[in-house]
Amino acid sequence: MDRPTERGTAHAHEHAHEDPRHDPAAEVVELCRDLVRIDTSNYGDASGPGERKAAEHVAALLDEVGIECEVVEPAPGRTSLVARWGGTEGDALLLHGHLDVVPAAAEDWTHDPFAGEIADGYLWGRGTVDMKDFDAMLLSVVRARARAGRVPRRPVVLAFTADEEAGGHQGAEVLVRDHADLFEGCTEAVGEVGGFTTTVRGQRIYLVEAAEKGMAWMRLRARGTAGHGSMINGDNAVTELAAAVARIGAHRWPVRLTPAMEVLLAAVGKIAGTEATPENAEALVEEFESSTRMLGAVIRNTVNPTMLQAGYKVNVIPTEAEAHVDGRFLPGYEDEFFATLDELCGPHVTREFVSHQQPWESATEGRLMDAMTRSILAEDPDGIVAPYLMSGGTDAKHFRRLGMSSYGFAPLRLPADLDFGSLFHGVDERVPVDALEFGARVFDRFLDEACEPQT
């Protein structure tokens, strides 16, 4: 997109001469370290430590600057917080982050995943990318503004949720279903997985999440005739299920371009000197270097087998075999996705949902996209800002049920050779310290832009 507008330049000048108490990046690193040190591992059941300790910590940080939180805890330890901040001019903006993280095995890591260590210019630990980094940015910005009296005139709702890593059923889903009044007036929402850089031929591109694939976590089941392992059995549940899983895993889904990816690939095509088309979409995705694996998943539907279970003794053919698959489908292609999946399963394998959540899309132009673009370009005038479709799922799926448009914007300026996508749920998850500070400054500018009254 274009270089900074006059408005963006004016904000840069304003930030250079403001209240010295207002330093949005001053404590972002320490806030993130403290959050990482609170183990909020989510195992998908009730066995984890829960989010209560982290929620209490966040509530204390907000209370310290005069912001009161409402606590929602649908099950012991599964704690979410919601606070209302800002003024009364116009519609409300929701800023949301989750407090839980996926588990981590310390023996696999270079640094203890729950120690919050800083080494080689990075803050290491589970959640530094997904998504205690954004929680820390948000807290750092809000606390700095509250101390300096720079409260937005627009109403702002802050939400820190439980259980996002298991579908949000004990977190955002509960908030939306049972406590919708806490989000009264919210028309726009901003959360995770956007605003980070990828590199194409030396050019930094900041990817803003403007859409998400739908989620279909499913259990596949085949039933057959039990019997002795030494005998011929033409009705073997394991064989039937294994064949279906192999077909699913080997299927090559066709390229389908959604509006967000059309805009992004057009920008890449311009850099590469070609016009983006469905036929060259895969080649253009290869231009993303370290982000190719992540972005390659958002130009087609995907299904990955993830779990298998059958039998209890080597010489007993079981009656039943089960598998789990992680399916993600593009906005507008749900019917095609499930029709194809049923063909791959075949007539003797049934499926049922473990979690089924719809995809979503927001406009690739407009008020928030403009605000995000200007705030990034004020800090990095040589960058390009473009929307993208995200392969995973976030709490936005739940909040959109209240009629909000949604975006992912946790800005990070990253090294060109960092495989950022592999850090999500990966071993040695880490974030550059200077990227955290950059993100806090950008997000502070974003609040200036996004919270100006509309005329």
C-alpha positions in Angstrom: 0.0 0.0 0.0 1.0 3.7 0.0 3.5 5.4 2.2 2.2 7.0 5.4 -0.5 9.6 5.0 -0.3 13.1 6.5 -2.4 11.9 9.4 0.1 9.1 10.1 3.0 11.6 10.0 1.2 13.9 12.3 0.7 11.1 14.9 4.4 10.3 14.7 5.2 13.9 15.5 2.6 13.9 18.3 4.1 10.8 19.9 7.6 12.4 20.0 6.4 15.2 22.3 3.8 13.7 24.5 3.6 12.9 28.3 6.8 11.1 29.3 4.6 8.7 31.4 3.1 7.5 28.1 5.7 4.9 26.9 3.6 2.0 25.5 6.7 -0.2 25.1 8.2 0.4 28.5 7.0 -2.7 30.3 5.8 -5.0 27.4 8.8 -7.4 27.7 8.5 -7.9 31.5 4.7 -8.2 31.2 5.1 -10.9 28.7 7.8 -12.7 30.8 5.5 -12.7 33.8 2.6 -14.1 31.8 4.8 -16.9 30.3 5.9 -17.9 33.8 2.3 -18.6 34.7 1.6 -22.1 33.3 -1.9 -22.0 31.7 -1.5 -25.2 29.6 -4.7 -26.4 28.1 -4.9 -30.1 27.5 -8.4 -30.0 26.1 -10.0 -31.4 29.3 -10.1 -30.5 32.9 -6.6 -31.7 33.7 -4.7 -28.5 33.2 -3.9 -25.7 35.7 -6.6 -23.5 34.2 -6.4 -19.7 33.6 -7.4 -18.4 37.0 -3.9 -17.5 38.2 -3.2 -15.6 35.0 -6.6 -13.9 35.1 -6.0 -12.7 38.6 -2.6 -11.4 37.6 -4.1 -9.4 34.6 -7.0 -8.2 36.8 -4.4 -6.8 39.3 -2.5 -5.1 36.5 -5.6 -3.4 35.3 -6.9 -2.5 38.8 -3.6 -0.8 39.4 -4.4 1.8 36.8 -8.1 2.1 37.7 -9.7 -0.4 35.4 -12.1 -2.8 37.0 -12.8 -6.3 35.5 -15.7 -8.6 35.6 -14.8 -12.3 36.1 -16.6 -15.2 34.4 -15.7 -18.7 35.5 -18.1 -21.4 34.1 -16.0 -24.2 35.5 -13.4 -24.2 38.4 -10.2 -22.5 37.2 -11.5 -21.7 33.7 -11.4 -18.0 34.1 -12.1 -15.1 31.7 -12.0 -11.4 32.3 -13.9 -8.5 30.7 -13.4 -4.8 31.3 -14.9 -1.7 29.8 -12.5 1.3 29.3 -12.4 4.4 27.2 -15.1 7.1 26.6 -18.6 7.2 25.2 -18.2 8.5 21.7 -19.4 6.1 19.0 -19.6 2.4 18.8 -17.4 0.2 21.0 -14.2 -1.6 19.9 -13.4 -5.1 21.4 -9.7 -6.0 22.0 -9.4 -9.6 23.0 -6.7 -12.1 23.8 -6.6 -15.6 25.3 -4.7 -16.6 28.5 -4.3 -20.3 27.8 -1.5 -22.0 25.9 -1.0 -25.4 24.4 1.2 -27.8 26.5 5.0 -28.0 26.2 7.4 -30.7 27.2 10.4 -29.0 28.8 12.9 -31.8 27.8 12.3 -30.9 24.1 13.2 -27.2 24.5 16.4 -25.2 24.4 15.1 -23.1 27.3 12.4 -23.9 29.9 9.1 -23.2 28.2 7.7 -21.6 31.4 10.8 -19.7 32.6 10.4 -16.6 30.4 14.1 -16.5 29.6 15.7 -13.9 27.4 18.6 -15.2 25.2 20.0 -14.2 21.8 17.7 -11.3 21.5 14.5 -13.4 22.0 12.1 -14.0 24.8 11.6 -17.8 24.9 8.6 -19.7 26.2 5.2 -21.1 25.6 2.8 -18.4 24.7 5.4 -15.9 23.4 3.8 -16.2 20.0 0.4 -17.6 20.8 -0.6 -15.3 22.4 0.8 -13.8 25.6 2.8 -11.5 23.4 -0.4 -9.7 22.3 -1.8 -9.9 25.9 1.4 -8.1 27.0 1.2 -5.5 24.2 -2.4 -4.7 25.1 -1.7 -4.4 28.8 1.4 -2.3 28.3 -0.4 0.1 26.0 -3.5 0.4 28.1 -1.5 0.8 31.4 0.7 3.5 29.8 -2.3 5.4 28.5 -4.3 5.1 31.7 -1.3 6.5 33.7 -0.9 9.5 31.3 -4.6 10.1 31.0 -4.7 9.3 27.3 -8.0 7.4 27.4 -9.6 6.9 24.1 -12.8 8.8 23.5 -14.3 5.7 21.9 -15.6 2.9 24.2 -13.1 0.0 24.4 -13.9 -3.5 25.8 -11.0 -5.6 26.9 -11.4 -9.3 27.1 -8.9 -11.9 28.3 -10.3 -15.4 27.7 -10.0 -19.0 28.8 -9.9 -22.1 26.7 -9.2 -20.7 23.2 -6.8 -23.5 22.5 -9.6 -26.1 22.9 -12.1 -24.2 20.8 -13.2 -21.5 23.4 -16.1 -23.6 24.7 -15.2 -22.7 28.4 -14.2 -19.1 27.4 -15.4 -16.9 24.5 -18.3 -19.2 23.7 -19.6 -18.8 27.3 -19.1 -15.1 27.2 -21.0 -14.7 24.0 -23.8 -17.1 25.0 -24.4 -16.1 28.6 -22.9 -12.6 29.0 -23.5 -10.8 25.7 -24.4 -7.7 27.7 -20.7 -7.2 28.5 -20.1 -6.5 24.8 -23.0 -4.1 24.3 -22.3 -1.6 21.5 -19.2 -3.5 20.1 -19.2 -3.5 16.3 -15.6 -4.3 15.7 -13.1 -6.7 17.2 -9.3 -7.1 17.1 -7.4 -10.1 18.3 -4.5 -12.4 17.5 -2.5 -13.7 14.5 -2.0 -10.7 12.3 0.3 -7.7 11.8 3.4 -9.8 11.7 5.9 -9.6 8.9 6.8 -12.0 6.1 9.3 -11.3 3.4 9.0 -11.5 -0.4 12.1 -10.8 -2.4 13.5 -8.6 0.4 10.2 -6.7 0.8 8.5 -6.8 4.2 4.8 -7.5 4.1 2.7 -7.1 7.2 -0.1 -9.6 7.1 -3.4 -8.5 8.7 -5.9 -11.3 9.4 -9.2 -10.5 7.7 -10.6 -14.0 7.4 -10.4 -17.5 9.0 -11.0 -20.9 7.7 -13.8 -22.9 9.3 -12.9 -25.7 11.7 -14.2 -29.3 11.7 -12.5 -31.4 14.3 -14.0 -34.8 13.7 -14.1 -38.4 15.0 -14.2 -41.0 12.3 -15.5 -44.5 13.2 -15.6 -47.8 11.5 -17.4 -50.9 12.8 -16.8 -54.5 11.8 -16.9 -58.1 13.0 -14.7 -59.0 16.0 -12.8 -62.2 15.8 -9.6 -64.2 16.2 -6.5 -62.6 14.6 -5.5 -65.9 13.0 -8.7 -66.2 10.9 -9.8 -64.6 7.6 -12.0 -61.6 8.3 -13.4 -59.6 5.4 -15.2 -57.2 7.8 -12.2 -55.7 9.6 -12.9 -52.3 11.2 -9.1 -51.4 11.3 -8.7 -52.1 7.6 -11.7 -50.0 6.7 -10.7 -47.1 8.8 -7.1 -47.2 7.8 -8.0 -47.1 4.1 -10.2 -44.1 4.7 -7.6 -42.3 6.7 -5.0 -43.0 4.0 -7.3 -41.6 1.3 -8.0 -38.4 3.3 -4.3 -37.9 4.1 -3.3 -38.3 0.4 -6.1 -36.2 -1.1 -4.9 -33.1 -3.0 -7.5 -30.3 -2.5 -7.9 -27.8 -5.4 -6.8 -24.2 -5.1 -9.6 -21.8 -4.2 -8.9 -18.1 -3.8 -10.9 -16.0 -1.3 -11.1 -12.2 -1.4 -8.4 -11.7 1.3 -6.0 -14.0 -0.5 -6.7 -12.4 -3.9 -5.6 -9.0 -2.5 -2.5 -10.5 -0.8 -1.4 -12.5 -3.9 -2.0 -9.5 -6.1 0.5 -7.6 -4.0 3.0 -10.5 -4.2 2.4 -10.7 -8.0 3.3 -7.0 -8.3 6.6 -7.6 -6.4 7.3 -10.6 -8.6 6.4 -8.9 -11.8 3.4 -11.1 -12.7 -0.4 -11.1 -12.4 -1.9 -13.3 -9.7 -4.2 -16.1 -10.9 -5.5 -19.4 -9.4 -3.1 -21.1 -11.8 0.0 -19.5 -10.4 -1.2 -19.1 -6.8 1.0 -21.9 -5.5 4.0 -20.4 -7.2 3.3 -17.0 -5.6 2.9 -18.6 -2.2 6.4 -20.0 -2.6 7.6 -16.4 -2.7 6.9 -16.1 1.0 10.0 -18.0 1.9 9.7 -18.8 5.6 5.9 -18.4 5.6 5.2 -20.6 2.7 4.0 -23.6 4.8 1.5 -21.5 6.7 0.1 -19.6 3.7 0.0 -22.6 1.5 -2.8 -23.9 3.7 -5.1 -21.0 3.0 -5.5 -21.4 -0.7 -7.3 -24.7 -0.3 -9.3 -26.8 2.1 -7.2 -29.2 4.3 -7.8 -32.3 6.4 -5.0 -33.8 8.5 -5.4 -37.2 10.3 -4.1 -36.6 13.8 -5.1 -39.6 16.0 -5.8 -43.3 15.6 -7.2 -45.8 18.1 -8.2 -49.4 17.8 -8.0 -52.8 19.5 -6.7 -54.1 22.8 -4.8 -57.3 22.0 -2.6 -58.3 19.1 -4.6 -61.5 18.3 -8.0 -60.0 18.6 -9.7 -58.2 15.7 -11.7 -55.4 17.3 -15.3 -54.4 16.6 -14.5 -50.8 16.3 -11.7 -48.4 15.2 -11.5 -44.7 15.6 -9.5 -41.8 14.1 -9.6 -38.1 14.6 -9.0 -35.6 11.8 -8.4 -31.8 11.8 -10.4 -30.3 9.0 -10.2 -26.6 7.9 -12.5 -25.2 5.2 -12.4 -22.0 3.3 -15.2 -19.4 3.6 -17.7 -20.2 0.9 -16.6 -23.7 0.4 -18.1 -25.7 3.2 -20.5 -27.7 1.0 -17.7 -28.7 -1.3 -15.5 -29.6 1.7 -18.0 -32.0 3.4 -19.1 -33.6 0.1 -15.6 -34.5 -0.8 -14.8 -35.7 2.8 -17.7 -38.0 2.7 -16.5 -39.5 -0.6 -13.1 -40.0 0.9 -14.5 -41.7 4.0 -16.6 -44.1 2.0 -19.9 -45.8 2.9 -18.6 -47.7 5.9 -16.9 -44.9 7.9 -19.0 -42.5 9.9 -18.0 -39.1 11.2 -19.1 -36.9 14.0 -18.0 -33.4 15.2 -15.7 -32.8 18.1 -15.9 -29.1 17.3 -17.5 -27.4 14.3 -17.0 -23.7 13.9 -17.8 -21.5 10.9 -15.3 -19.6 8.8 -15.5 -15.8 8.6 -14.5 -12.9 6.4 -14.2 -9.2 7.1 -13.8 -6.4 4.6 -10.3 -5.9 3.2 -10.8 -2.2 3.1 -12.4 0.3 5.6 -11.9 2.0 8.9 -9.9 -0.6 10.8 -7.8 -1.7 7.8 -6.9 2.0 7.3 -6.0 2.4 11.0 -3.8 -0.7 11.0 -2.1 0.4 7.8 -1.3 3.9 9.0 -0.1 2.7 12.4 2.4 0.2 10.8 3.7 2.6 8.2 4.3 5.3 10.8 6.8 2.9 12.4 8.0 1.2 9.2 7.5 3.4 6.1 9.1 0.8 3.8 6.6 -1.9 4.7 3.6 -3.1 2.8 0.3 -4.0 4.6 -2.1 -6.6 3.1 -4.9 -8.8 4.4 -4.7 -12.6 4.6 -6.8 -15.6 5.4 -5.7 -17.5 8.6 -5.5 -21.3 8.6 -6.2 -21.8 12.3 -9.0 -20.6 14.5 -9.4 -17.9 17.1 -12.0 -16.5 19.5 -13.1 -14.2 16.7 -15.4 -17.1 15.5 -17.4 -16.6 18.7 -17.4 -12.9 19.0 -18.6 -12.5 15.4 -21.8 -14.1 16.5 -22.6 -10.8 18.2 -22.4 -9.0 14.8 -18.8 -7.7 15.0 -16.4 -7.5 12.1 -13.1 -9.0 13.1 -9.4 -8.7 12.4 -6.2 -10.2 13.7 -3.6 -7.5 14.5 -0.7 -8.3 16.9 2.0 -6.4 15.1 5.5 -7.8 15.0 8.5 -6.8 12.8 10.4 -10.1 12.5 13.7 -11.3 11.0 13.4 -12.4 7.4 14.8 -15.8 8.1 12.5 -16.6 11.1 10.0 -19.4 10.3 7.3 -17.7 12.4 4.5 -20.1 11.4 6.4 -23.1 12.9 6.5 -21.4 16.3 2.8 -21.6 16.8 2.4 -24.7 19.1 6.0 -25.6 18.2 9.1 -26.4 20.2 11.3 -23.4 21.2 8.5 -20.9 20.7 10.0 -17.4 21.0 9.6 -13.8 20.0 12.3 -11.1 19.4 12.4 -8.6 22.2 12.5 -5.7 19.8 9.5 -7.0 18.0 7.5 -6.9 21.2 8.5 -3.3 21.7 7.7 -2.5 18.1 4.3 -4.1 18.5 3.4 -2.1 21.5 4.3 1.2 19.7 2.3 0.2 16.7 -0.7 -0.8 18.7 -0.6 2.4 20.6 -0.8 4.3 17.3 -3.5 2.0 16.2 -5.7 3.0 19.1 -5.2 6.7 18.2 -6.4 5.9 14.6 -9.1 3.5 15.4 -10.7 5.4 18.3 -11.0 8.8 16.5 -14.7 9.7 16.3 -16.2 9.1 12.9 -17.5 12.1 11.1 
